Amino acid sequence: MPAPHHSAPPSPAARKAADALWDAQRTGVPCPPVRDLLPDGDIATAYAVQRINVERTLAKGHRLVGRKIGLTSSAVQRQLGVDQPDFGALTAQMAVPDGGTVPKGRLLQPKIEAEVALVLGEGLPHAHCTVADVLRAVDFALPALEIVDSRITDWDISLVDTVADNASSGMFVLGGTPVPLTSVDLRSVRMSLTRDGEEVATGTGADCLGGPLNAAVWLASTLASMGDPLRAGDVVLTGALGPMAAALPGSRFEAAITGVGSVRVGFAPLLPERKEEEQ
């Protein structure tokens, strides 16, 4: 379990790792893995690194709007060589409108995945959260695309690296039609993700920790135990329903999730460099 939210000041190693990730985001140049700067396999310190940069982001005027759960799909876990979920913070500035376009240069090395988002009508303060607690707290579900990104060169990440790097968060897209949980069985939903009309990933609700509600229970319990519980109004991205796909410049994605809806996003093309005029 990660360290409590109100813990001792971050170590010099945590601050050094946070600085490396912050500079990578600021400059657009990925950094080497930060795992070598931190105690081997120390997830608590990795979350301390994450908190440093989340606090920096909030200090710049960004607004926390929820959390994402990462590494809930066994397919994604195999891709990244890890064996447990993690979480990161979502801010309002990370949101892209449904059907919108991600500007060129906003992200370093983006990938995309489809998932179910839950929007809370009530907070979840209990460290031992149940599915019933989540069902009562959720106002509605939405289809979502998470645009994951890594500040670490070539996605060379371990669990420690991705936790420190805000769970490899980039941006996110929410569909616009709310769906009450009484009208859909999230465990049985089927997802299809297309890139420029070609299917690039499929999955089901059960591929997300056995169901998106299970993922939400894990997140709510973990955050409450850290003293930083989910709040009313929070968006929860419950985790990928299938493998990630590379987000290529100029490409457009659409995710369709049965019973939940569809959601779309595009990526700005690379503009050709202007040729110098001949003298």
ChimeraX commands (.cxc) that place a marker at each C-alpha (Angstrom):
marker #1 position 0.00,0.00,0.00 radius 0.5
marker #1 position 1.35,3.48,-0.83 radius 0.5
marker #1 position 2.42,5.81,1.92 radius 0.5
marker #1 position -0.25,7.96,3.58 radius 0.5
marker #1 position -1.01,11.26,1.89 radius 0.5
marker #1 position 0.08,13.22,4.94 radius 0.5
marker #1 position 3.55,11.73,5.35 radius 0.5
marker #1 position 7.10,12.90,5.96 radius 0.5
marker #1 position 8.63,15.42,3.54 radius 0.5
marker #1 position 9.80,13.83,0.28 radius 0.5
marker #1 position 13.33,12.47,0.22 radius 0.5
marker #1 position 16.09,14.09,-1.87 radius 0.5
marker #1 position 15.84,11.07,-4.22 radius 0.5
marker #1 position 12.12,11.65,-4.70 radius 0.5
marker #1 position 12.68,15.32,-5.44 radius 0.5
marker #1 position 15.43,14.50,-7.95 radius 0.5
marker #1 position 13.12,12.06,-9.77 radius 0.5
marker #1 position 10.28,14.58,-9.72 radius 0.5
marker #1 position 12.55,17.25,-11.17 radius 0.5
marker #1 position 13.61,14.94,-14.01 radius 0.5
marker #1 position 9.98,14.18,-14.94 radius 0.5
marker #1 position 8.93,17.82,-14.59 radius 0.5
marker #1 position 11.76,18.98,-16.87 radius 0.5
marker #1 position 10.84,16.32,-19.44 radius 0.5
marker #1 position 7.27,17.61,-19.52 radius 0.5
marker #1 position 8.42,21.23,-19.68 radius 0.5
marker #1 position 10.99,20.75,-22.45 radius 0.5
marker #1 position 9.24,18.02,-24.45 radius 0.5
marker #1 position 12.36,15.85,-24.20 radius 0.5
marker #1 position 11.82,12.47,-22.47 radius 0.5
marker #1 position 14.16,11.60,-19.61 radius 0.5
marker #1 position 15.84,8.30,-18.66 radius 0.5
marker #1 position 13.91,5.95,-16.35 radius 0.5
marker #1 position 13.71,7.30,-12.79 radius 0.5
marker #1 position 13.69,3.86,-11.15 radius 0.5
marker #1 position 17.48,4.02,-10.71 radius 0.5
marker #1 position 17.08,7.19,-8.63 radius 0.5
marker #1 position 14.65,5.53,-6.19 radius 0.5
marker #1 position 14.86,2.61,-3.77 radius 0.5
marker #1 position 14.36,-0.64,-5.67 radius 0.5
marker #1 position 10.67,-1.40,-6.07 radius 0.5
marker #1 position 9.63,1.31,-3.58 radius 0.5
marker #1 position 6.09,2.16,-4.66 radius 0.5
marker #1 position 5.53,4.49,-1.69 radius 0.5
marker #1 position 8.43,6.69,-2.79 radius 0.5
marker #1 position 7.17,6.58,-6.38 radius 0.5
marker #1 position 3.82,7.97,-5.21 radius 0.5
marker #1 position 5.72,10.65,-3.29 radius 0.5
marker #1 position 7.34,11.64,-6.59 radius 0.5
marker #1 position 3.91,11.75,-8.22 radius 0.5
marker #1 position 2.54,13.99,-5.44 radius 0.5
marker #1 position 5.38,16.49,-5.82 radius 0.5
marker #1 position 4.54,17.10,-9.46 radius 0.5
marker #1 position 0.78,17.03,-8.95 radius 0.5
marker #1 position 1.20,19.72,-6.30 radius 0.5
marker #1 position 3.38,21.73,-8.70 radius 0.5
marker #1 position 0.68,21.43,-11.35 radius 0.5
marker #1 position -2.06,22.59,-8.97 radius 0.5
marker #1 position 0.13,25.48,-7.84 radius 0.5
marker #1 position 0.18,26.67,-11.46 radius 0.5
marker #1 position -3.60,27.10,-11.33 radius 0.5
marker #1 position -4.74,23.73,-12.64 radius 0.5
marker #1 position -7.83,22.14,-11.08 radius 0.5
marker #1 position -7.99,18.53,-9.89 radius 0.5
marker #1 position -11.10,16.87,-11.38 radius 0.5
marker #1 position -10.55,13.19,-10.64 radius 0.5
marker #1 position -8.28,10.20,-10.91 radius 0.5
marker #1 position -7.31,7.56,-13.42 radius 0.5
marker #1 position -6.68,3.92,-12.70 radius 0.5
marker #1 position -3.92,2.38,-14.75 radius 0.5
marker #1 position -2.76,-1.13,-15.52 radius 0.5
marker #1 position -6.12,-2.81,-14.93 radius 0.5
marker #1 position -6.05,-4.77,-18.19 radius 0.5
marker #1 position -3.96,-7.93,-18.28 radius 0.5
marker #1 position -3.11,-7.06,-21.89 radius 0.5
marker #1 position -1.72,-3.67,-20.87 radius 0.5
marker #1 position 0.08,-5.23,-17.90 radius 0.5
marker #1 position 1.79,-7.63,-20.33 radius 0.5
marker #1 position 2.71,-4.72,-22.60 radius 0.5
marker #1 position 4.42,-2.91,-19.73 radius 0.5
marker #1 position 5.70,-5.90,-17.76 radius 0.5
marker #1 position 3.85,-5.08,-14.51 radius 0.5
marker #1 position 1.39,-7.01,-12.37 radius 0.5
marker #1 position -0.75,-4.54,-10.38 radius 0.5
marker #1 position -2.85,-1.39,-10.92 radius 0.5
marker #1 position -1.77,2.13,-10.17 radius 0.5
marker #1 position -3.44,5.56,-10.20 radius 0.5
marker #1 position -2.78,9.13,-11.24 radius 0.5
marker #1 position -4.39,12.56,-11.02 radius 0.5
marker #1 position -6.62,14.21,-13.63 radius 0.5
marker #1 position -6.85,17.98,-14.06 radius 0.5
marker #1 position -9.34,20.01,-16.07 radius 0.5
marker #1 position -6.57,21.10,-18.45 radius 0.5
marker #1 position -6.06,17.46,-19.47 radius 0.5
marker #1 position -9.59,17.18,-20.88 radius 0.5
marker #1 position -10.20,17.19,-24.65 radius 0.5
marker #1 position -13.76,17.69,-25.98 radius 0.5
marker #1 position -15.45,14.71,-27.63 radius 0.5
marker #1 position -14.49,14.91,-31.30 radius 0.5
marker #1 position -11.71,17.40,-30.60 radius 0.5
marker #1 position -8.11,17.37,-31.73 radius 0.5
marker #1 position -4.97,17.11,-29.62 radius 0.5
marker #1 position -2.62,19.93,-30.67 radius 0.5
marker #1 position 0.78,19.11,-32.15 radius 0.5
marker #1 position 3.50,19.10,-29.50 radius 0.5
marker #1 position 1.17,18.83,-26.50 radius 0.5
marker #1 position 2.33,15.27,-25.70 radius 0.5
marker #1 position 5.65,13.48,-25.98 radius 0.5
marker #1 position 4.92,9.88,-27.07 radius 0.5
marker #1 position 1.17,9.33,-26.80 radius 0.5
marker #1 position -0.80,6.11,-26.94 radius 0.5
marker #1 position -4.55,5.70,-26.57 radius 0.5
marker #1 position -6.91,3.30,-24.84 radius 0.5
marker #1 position -10.66,3.00,-24.37 radius 0.5
marker #1 position -12.37,2.74,-21.01 radius 0.5
marker #1 position -15.43,3.48,-18.92 radius 0.5
marker #1 position -15.50,6.71,-16.91 radius 0.5
marker #1 position -17.56,7.04,-13.74 radius 0.5
marker #1 position -18.69,10.43,-12.44 radius 0.5
marker #1 position -19.38,10.55,-8.72 radius 0.5
marker #1 position -22.40,12.18,-7.15 radius 0.5
marker #1 position -21.06,11.44,-3.65 radius 0.5
marker #1 position -17.64,11.04,-2.10 radius 0.5
marker #1 position -16.16,7.66,-1.14 radius 0.5
marker #1 position -14.41,8.18,2.20 radius 0.5
marker #1 position -14.13,4.59,3.45 radius 0.5
marker #1 position -10.83,2.71,3.38 radius 0.5
marker #1 position -12.72,-0.57,2.95 radius 0.5
marker #1 position -15.01,0.41,0.10 radius 0.5
marker #1 position -17.54,-2.04,-1.34 radius 0.5
marker #1 position -19.22,-2.36,-4.73 radius 0.5
marker #1 position -22.45,-1.22,-3.06 radius 0.5
marker #1 position -20.69,1.95,-1.89 radius 0.5
marker #1 position -19.54,2.66,-5.44 radius 0.5
marker #1 position -22.97,1.96,-6.93 radius 0.5
marker #1 position -24.57,4.43,-4.51 radius 0.5
marker #1 position -21.92,7.08,-5.13 radius 0.5
marker #1 position -21.78,6.99,-8.94 radius 0.5
marker #1 position -24.04,9.49,-10.69 radius 0.5
marker #1 position -23.48,8.16,-14.22 radius 0.5
marker #1 position -21.04,6.45,-16.59 radius 0.5
marker #1 position -19.53,7.81,-19.82 radius 0.5
marker #1 position -17.44,6.29,-22.61 radius 0.5
marker #1 position -13.89,7.59,-22.42 radius 0.5
marker #1 position -10.59,7.64,-24.22 radius 0.5
marker #1 position -7.45,8.01,-22.18 radius 0.5
marker #1 position -4.46,9.38,-24.04 radius 0.5
marker #1 position -1.57,7.99,-22.06 radius 0.5
marker #1 position 1.89,9.48,-22.34 radius 0.5
marker #1 position 5.30,8.87,-20.86 radius 0.5
marker #1 position 7.90,11.41,-19.91 radius 0.5
marker #1 position 10.40,8.53,-19.97 radius 0.5
marker #1 position 12.39,7.71,-23.09 radius 0.5
marker #1 position 10.89,5.00,-25.34 radius 0.5
marker #1 position 8.32,3.99,-22.68 radius 0.5
marker #1 position 11.12,2.12,-20.88 radius 0.5
marker #1 position 9.11,1.87,-17.67 radius 0.5
marker #1 position 8.70,-0.31,-14.62 radius 0.5
marker #1 position 5.85,0.03,-12.13 radius 0.5
marker #1 position 7.95,2.50,-10.13 radius 0.5
marker #1 position 8.51,4.64,-13.24 radius 0.5
marker #1 position 4.87,4.83,-14.27 radius 0.5
marker #1 position 3.64,5.53,-10.73 radius 0.5
marker #1 position 6.16,8.35,-10.36 radius 0.5
marker #1 position 5.10,9.69,-13.78 radius 0.5
marker #1 position 1.47,10.25,-12.68 radius 0.5
marker #1 position 0.54,6.77,-13.92 radius 0.5
marker #1 position 1.67,7.77,-17.43 radius 0.5
marker #1 position -1.23,10.21,-17.73 radius 0.5
marker #1 position -1.55,12.50,-20.72 radius 0.5
marker #1 position -5.05,13.70,-21.60 radius 0.5
marker #1 position -8.57,12.27,-21.65 radius 0.5
marker #1 position -11.78,12.51,-23.63 radius 0.5
marker #1 position -15.28,11.94,-22.24 radius 0.5
marker #1 position -18.40,11.14,-24.23 radius 0.5
marker #1 position -21.32,13.49,-23.75 radius 0.5
marker #1 position -24.31,11.24,-23.02 radius 0.5
marker #1 position -24.59,10.11,-19.37 radius 0.5
marker #1 position -25.61,6.50,-18.76 radius 0.5
marker #1 position -27.06,5.42,-15.38 radius 0.5
marker #1 position -25.54,2.25,-13.94 radius 0.5
marker #1 position -29.03,0.79,-13.61 radius 0.5
marker #1 position -29.18,0.49,-17.40 radius 0.5
marker #1 position -25.87,-1.27,-18.11 radius 0.5
marker #1 position -23.84,-4.23,-16.82 radius 0.5
marker #1 position -20.34,-2.82,-17.00 radius 0.5
marker #1 position -18.73,-6.23,-16.67 radius 0.5
marker #1 position -20.30,-7.48,-19.91 radius 0.5
marker #1 position -19.79,-4.44,-22.14 radius 0.5
marker #1 position -17.75,-4.88,-25.30 radius 0.5
marker #1 position -15.30,-2.29,-26.59 radius 0.5
marker #1 position -14.00,-1.65,-30.09 radius 0.5
marker #1 position -11.32,0.98,-30.74 radius 0.5
marker #1 position -10.67,2.12,-34.30 radius 0.5
marker #1 position -7.91,4.26,-35.79 radius 0.5
marker #1 position -8.90,5.89,-39.08 radius 0.5
marker #1 position -11.72,3.38,-39.37 radius 0.5
marker #1 position -9.56,0.29,-38.78 radius 0.5
marker #1 position -10.06,-1.71,-35.59 radius 0.5
marker #1 position -6.89,-1.65,-33.48 radius 0.5
marker #1 position -8.12,-2.94,-30.08 radius 0.5
marker #1 position -11.01,-4.85,-28.58 radius 0.5
marker #1 position -11.96,-5.92,-25.08 radius 0.5
marker #1 position -14.71,-6.33,-22.53 radius 0.5
marker #1 position -15.61,-4.88,-19.17 radius 0.5
marker #1 position -14.41,-8.08,-17.54 radius 0.5
marker #1 position -10.91,-7.36,-18.90 radius 0.5
marker #1 position -10.67,-4.44,-16.44 radius 0.5
marker #1 position -9.90,-6.15,-13.11 radius 0.5
marker #1 position -12.94,-8.36,-13.68 radius 0.5
marker #1 position -15.15,-5.29,-14.16 radius 0.5
marker #1 position -14.84,-1.48,-13.97 radius 0.5
marker #1 position -16.66,-1.42,-10.62 radius 0.5
marker #1 position -13.93,-3.62,-9.12 radius 0.5
marker #1 position -11.36,-1.13,-10.35 radius 0.5
marker #1 position -13.31,1.73,-8.78 radius 0.5
marker #1 position -13.50,-0.13,-5.46 radius 0.5
marker #1 position -9.71,-0.60,-5.52 radius 0.5
marker #1 position -9.12,3.08,-6.23 radius 0.5
marker #1 position -11.62,4.36,-3.65 radius 0.5
marker #1 position -10.20,2.10,-0.95 radius 0.5
marker #1 position -6.60,2.99,-1.78 radius 0.5
marker #1 position -7.16,6.74,-1.84 radius 0.5
marker #1 position -9.23,6.72,1.35 radius 0.5
marker #1 position -6.49,4.77,3.13 radius 0.5
marker #1 position -4.03,7.46,2.01 radius 0.5
marker #1 position -6.18,10.23,3.49 radius 0.5
marker #1 position -7.10,11.64,0.07 radius 0.5
marker #1 position -10.51,10.12,-0.76 radius 0.5
marker #1 position -12.54,10.50,-3.93 radius 0.5
marker #1 position -14.95,13.45,-3.77 radius 0.5
marker #1 position -18.38,14.24,-5.17 radius 0.5
marker #1 position -17.99,15.38,-8.76 radius 0.5
marker #1 position -14.78,13.46,-9.39 radius 0.5
marker #1 position -14.24,11.73,-12.72 radius 0.5
marker #1 position -12.83,8.21,-12.39 radius 0.5
marker #1 position -11.25,6.64,-15.45 radius 0.5
marker #1 position -11.59,2.99,-14.49 radius 0.5
marker #1 position -8.89,1.53,-16.72 radius 0.5
marker #1 position -8.31,0.15,-20.18 radius 0.5
marker #1 position -10.65,-2.46,-21.61 radius 0.5
marker #1 position -7.98,-3.61,-24.05 radius 0.5
marker #1 position -4.47,-2.92,-25.34 radius 0.5
marker #1 position -3.08,0.53,-25.99 radius 0.5
marker #1 position -2.69,1.75,-29.58 radius 0.5
marker #1 position -0.10,4.19,-30.88 radius 0.5
marker #1 position -1.49,7.68,-31.45 radius 0.5
marker #1 position -0.03,8.74,-34.79 radius 0.5
marker #1 position -0.03,12.35,-36.04 radius 0.5
marker #1 position -3.05,13.00,-38.22 radius 0.5
marker #1 position -4.93,9.92,-37.00 radius 0.5
marker #1 position -8.46,9.86,-35.64 radius 0.5
marker #1 position -9.78,7.40,-33.08 radius 0.5
marker #1 position -13.25,6.27,-32.09 radius 0.5
marker #1 position -14.17,3.95,-29.23 radius 0.5
marker #1 position -17.55,2.25,-29.11 radius 0.5
marker #1 position -18.61,0.57,-25.86 radius 0.5
marker #1 position -21.87,-1.38,-25.94 radius 0.5
marker #1 position -24.50,0.08,-23.64 radius 0.5
marker #1 position -22.30,3.07,-22.81 radius 0.5
marker #1 position -21.79,4.89,-26.11 radius 0.5
marker #1 position -18.99,6.16,-28.29 radius 0.5
marker #1 position -16.31,8.83,-28.07 radius 0.5
marker #1 position -13.87,10.30,-30.59 radius 0.5
marker #1 position -10.61,12.25,-30.77 radius 0.5
marker #1 position -8.05,13.24,-33.38 radius 0.5
marker #1 position -4.37,14.15,-33.40 radius 0.5
marker #1 position -3.05,17.13,-35.32 radius 0.5
marker #1 position -0.99,16.20,-38.38 radius 0.5
marker #1 position 2.68,16.99,-38.69 radius 0.5
marker #1 position 2.91,20.08,-40.85 radius 0.5
marker #1 position 5.54,19.97,-43.59 radius 0.5
marker #1 position 8.47,22.24,-42.96 radius 0.5
marker #1 position 8.39,25.39,-45.04 radius 0.5
marker #1 position 11.15,25.39,-47.61 radius 0.5
marker #1 position 13.49,28.31,-47.49 radius 0.5
marker #1 position 12.98,30.66,-50.37 radius 0.5
marker #1 position 15.84,30.69,-52.82 radius 0.5
marker #1 position 17.80,33.87,-52.86 radius 0.5
marker link #1:1,2 radius 0.2
marker link #1:2,3 radius 0.2
marker link #1:3,4 radius 0.2
marker link #1:4,5 radius 0.2
marker link #1:5,6 radius 0.2
marker link #1:6,7 radius 0.2
marker link #1:7,8 radius 0.2
marker link #1:8,9 radius 0.2
marker link #1:9,10 radius 0.2
marker link #1:10,11 radius 0.2
marker link #1:11,12 radius 0.2
marker link #1:12,13 radius 0.2
marker link #1:13,14 radius 0.2
marker link #1:14,15 radius 0.2
marker link #1:15,16 radius 0.2
marker link #1:16,17 radius 0.2
marker link #1:17,18 radius 0.2
marker link #1:18,19 radius 0.2
marker link #1:19,20 radius 0.2
marker link #1:20,21 radius 0.2
marker link #1:21,22 radius 0.2
marker link #1:22,23 radius 0.2
marker link #1:23,24 radius 0.2
marker link #1:24,25 radius 0.2
marker link #1:25,26 radius 0.2
marker link #1:26,27 radius 0.2
marker link #1:27,28 radius 0.2
marker link #1:28,29 radius 0.2
marker link #1:29,30 radius 0.2
marker link #1:30,31 radius 0.2
marker link #1:31,32 radius 0.2
marker link #1:32,33 radius 0.2
marker link #1:33,34 radius 0.2
marker link #1:34,35 radius 0.2
marker link #1:35,36 radius 0.2
marker link #1:36,37 radius 0.2
marker link #1:37,38 radius 0.2
marker link #1:38,39 radius 0.2
marker link #1:39,40 radius 0.2
marker link #1:40,41 radius 0.2
marker link #1:41,42 radius 0.2
marker link #1:42,43 radius 0.2
marker link #1:43,44 radius 0.2
marker link #1:44,45 radius 0.2
marker link #1:45,46 radius 0.2
marker link #1:46,47 radius 0.2
marker link #1:47,48 radius 0.2
marker link #1:48,49 radius 0.2
marker link #1:49,50 radius 0.2
marker link #1:50,51 radius 0.2
marker link #1:51,52 radius 0.2
marker link #1:52,53 radius 0.2
marker link #1:53,54 radius 0.2
marker link #1:54,55 radius 0.2
marker link #1:55,56 radius 0.2
marker link #1:56,57 radius 0.2
marker link #1:57,58 radius 0.2
marker link #1:58,59 radius 0.2
marker link #1:59,60 radius 0.2
marker link #1:60,61 radius 0.2
marker link #1:61,62 radius 0.2
marker link #1:62,63 radius 0.2
marker link #1:63,64 radius 0.2
marker link #1:64,65 radius 0.2
marker link #1:65,66 radius 0.2
marker link #1:66,67 radius 0.2
marker link #1:67,68 radius 0.2
marker link #1:68,69 radius 0.2
marker link #1:69,70 radius 0.2
marker link #1:70,71 radius 0.2
marker link #1:71,72 radius 0.2
marker link #1:72,73 radius 0.2
marker link #1:73,74 radius 0.2
marker link #1:74,75 radius 0.2
marker link #1:75,76 radius 0.2
marker link #1:76,77 radius 0.2
marker link #1:77,78 radius 0.2
marker link #1:78,79 radius 0.2
marker link #1:79,80 radius 0.2
marker link #1:80,81 radius 0.2
marker link #1:81,82 radius 0.2
marker link #1:82,83 radius 0.2
marker link #1:83,84 radius 0.2
marker link #1:84,85 radius 0.2
marker link #1:85,86 radius 0.2
marker link #1:86,87 radius 0.2
marker link #1:87,88 radius 0.2
marker link #1:88,89 radius 0.2
marker link #1:89,90 radius 0.2
marker link #1:90,91 radius 0.2
marker link #1:91,92 radius 0.2
marker link #1:92,93 radius 0.2
marker link #1:93,94 radius 0.2
marker link #1:94,95 radius 0.2
marker link #1:95,96 radius 0.2
marker link #1:96,97 radius 0.2
marker link #1:97,98 radius 0.2
marker link #1:98,99 radius 0.2
marker link #1:99,100 radius 0.2
marker link #1:100,101 radius 0.2
marker link #1:101,102 radius 0.2
marker link #1:102,103 radius 0.2
marker link #1:103,104 radius 0.2
marker link #1:104,105 radius 0.2
marker link #1:105,106 radius 0.2
marker link #1:106,107 radius 0.2
marker link #1:107,108 radius 0.2
marker link #1:108,109 radius 0.2
marker link #1:109,110 radius 0.2
marker link #1:110,111 radius 0.2
marker link #1:111,112 radius 0.2
marker link #1:112,113 radius 0.2
marker link #1:113,114 radius 0.2
marker link #1:114,115 radius 0.2
marker link #1:115,116 radius 0.2
marker link #1:116,117 radius 0.2
marker link #1:117,118 radius 0.2
marker link #1:118,119 radius 0.2
marker link #1:119,120 radius 0.2
marker link #1:120,121 radius 0.2
marker link #1:121,122 radius 0.2
marker link #1:122,123 radius 0.2
marker link #1:123,124 radius 0.2
marker link #1:124,125 radius 0.2
marker link #1:125,126 radius 0.2
marker link #1:126,127 radius 0.2
marker link #1:127,128 radius 0.2
marker link #1:128,129 radius 0.2
marker link #1:129,130 radius 0.2
marker link #1:130,131 radius 0.2
marker link #1:131,132 radius 0.2
marker link #1:132,133 radius 0.2
marker link #1:133,134 radius 0.2
marker link #1:134,135 radius 0.2
marker link #1:135,136 radius 0.2
marker link #1:136,137 radius 0.2
marker link #1:137,138 radius 0.2
marker link #1:138,139 radius 0.2
marker link #1:139,140 radius 0.2
marker link #1:140,141 radius 0.2
marker link #1:141,142 radius 0.2
marker link #1:142,143 radius 0.2
marker link #1:143,144 radius 0.2
marker link #1:144,145 radius 0.2
marker link #1:145,146 radius 0.2
marker link #1:146,147 radius 0.2
marker link #1:147,148 radius 0.2
marker link #1:148,149 radius 0.2
marker link #1:149,150 radius 0.2
marker link #1:150,151 radius 0.2
marker link #1:151,152 radius 0.2
marker link #1:152,153 radius 0.2
marker link #1:153,154 radius 0.2
marker link #1:154,155 radius 0.2
marker link #1:155,156 radius 0.2
marker link #1:156,157 radius 0.2
marker link #1:157,158 radius 0.2
marker link #1:158,159 radius 0.2
marker link #1:159,160 radius 0.2
marker link #1:160,161 radius 0.2
marker link #1:161,162 radius 0.2
marker link #1:162,163 radius 0.2
marker link #1:163,164 radius 0.2
marker link #1:164,165 radius 0.2
marker link #1:165,166 radius 0.2
marker link #1:166,167 radius 0.2
marker link #1:167,168 radius 0.2
marker link #1:168,169 radius 0.2
marker link #1:169,170 radius 0.2
marker link #1:170,171 radius 0.2
marker link #1:171,172 radius 0.2
marker link #1:172,173 radius 0.2
marker link #1:173,174 radius 0.2
marker link #1:174,175 radius 0.2
marker link #1:175,176 radius 0.2
marker link #1:176,177 radius 0.2
marker link #1:177,178 radius 0.2
marker link #1:178,179 radius 0.2
marker link #1:179,180 radius 0.2
marker link #1:180,181 radius 0.2
marker link #1:181,182 radius 0.2
marker link #1:182,183 radius 0.2
marker link #1:183,184 radius 0.2
marker link #1:184,185 radius 0.2
marker link #1:185,186 radius 0.2
marker link #1:186,187 radius 0.2
marker link #1:187,188 radius 0.2
marker link #1:188,189 radius 0.2
marker link #1:189,190 radius 0.2
marker link #1:190,191 radius 0.2
marker link #1:191,192 radius 0.2
marker link #1:192,193 radius 0.2
marker link #1:193,194 radius 0.2
marker link #1:194,195 radius 0.2
marker link #1:195,196 radius 0.2
marker link #1:196,197 radius 0.2
marker link #1:197,198 radius 0.2
marker link #1:198,199 radius 0.2
marker link #1:199,200 radius 0.2
marker link #1:200,201 radius 0.2
marker link #1:201,202 radius 0.2
marker link #1:202,203 radius 0.2
marker link #1:203,204 radius 0.2
marker link #1:204,205 radius 0.2
marker link #1:205,206 radius 0.2
marker link #1:206,207 radius 0.2
marker link #1:207,208 radius 0.2
marker link #1:208,209 radius 0.2
marker link #1:209,210 radius 0.2
marker link #1:210,211 radius 0.2
marker link #1:211,212 radius 0.2
marker link #1:212,213 radius 0.2
marker link #1:213,214 radius 0.2
marker link #1:214,215 radius 0.2
marker link #1:215,216 radius 0.2
marker link #1:216,217 radius 0.2
marker link #1:217,218 radius 0.2
marker link #1:218,219 radius 0.2
marker link #1:219,220 radius 0.2
marker link #1:220,221 radius 0.2
marker link #1:221,222 radius 0.2
marker link #1:222,223 radius 0.2
marker link #1:223,224 radius 0.2
marker link #1:224,225 radius 0.2
marker link #1:225,226 radius 0.2
marker link #1:226,227 radius 0.2
marker link #1:227,228 radius 0.2
marker link #1:228,229 radius 0.2
marker link #1:229,230 radius 0.2
marker link #1:230,231 radius 0.2
marker link #1:231,232 radius 0.2
marker link #1:232,233 radius 0.2
marker link #1:233,234 radius 0.2
marker link #1:234,235 radius 0.2
marker link #1:235,236 radius 0.2
marker link #1:236,237 radius 0.2
marker link #1:237,238 radius 0.2
marker link #1:238,239 radius 0.2
marker link #1:239,240 radius 0.2
marker link #1:240,241 radius 0.2
marker link #1:241,242 radius 0.2
marker link #1:242,243 radius 0.2
marker link #1:243,244 radius 0.2
marker link #1:244,245 radius 0.2
marker link #1:245,246 radius 0.2
marker link #1:246,247 radius 0.2
marker link #1:247,248 radius 0.2
marker link #1:248,249 radius 0.2
marker link #1:249,250 radius 0.2
marker link #1:250,251 radius 0.2
marker link #1:251,252 radius 0.2
marker link #1:252,253 radius 0.2
marker link #1:253,254 radius 0.2
marker link #1:254,255 radius 0.2
marker link #1:255,256 radius 0.2
marker link #1:256,257 radius 0.2
marker link #1:257,258 radius 0.2
marker link #1:258,259 radius 0.2
marker link #1:259,260 radius 0.2
marker link #1:260,261 radius 0.2
marker link #1:261,262 radius 0.2
marker link #1:262,263 radius 0.2
marker link #1:263,264 radius 0.2
marker link #1:264,265 radius 0.2
marker link #1:265,266 radius 0.2
marker link #1:266,267 radius 0.2
marker link #1:267,268 radius 0.2
marker link #1:268,269 radius 0.2
marker link #1:269,270 radius 0.2
marker link #1:270,271 radius 0.2
marker link #1:271,272 radius 0.2
marker link #1:272,273 radius 0.2
marker link #1:273,274 radius 0.2
marker link #1:274,275 radius 0.2
marker link #1:275,276 radius 0.2
marker link #1:276,277 radius 0.2
marker link #1:277,278 radius 0.2
marker link #1:278,279 radius 0.2
view
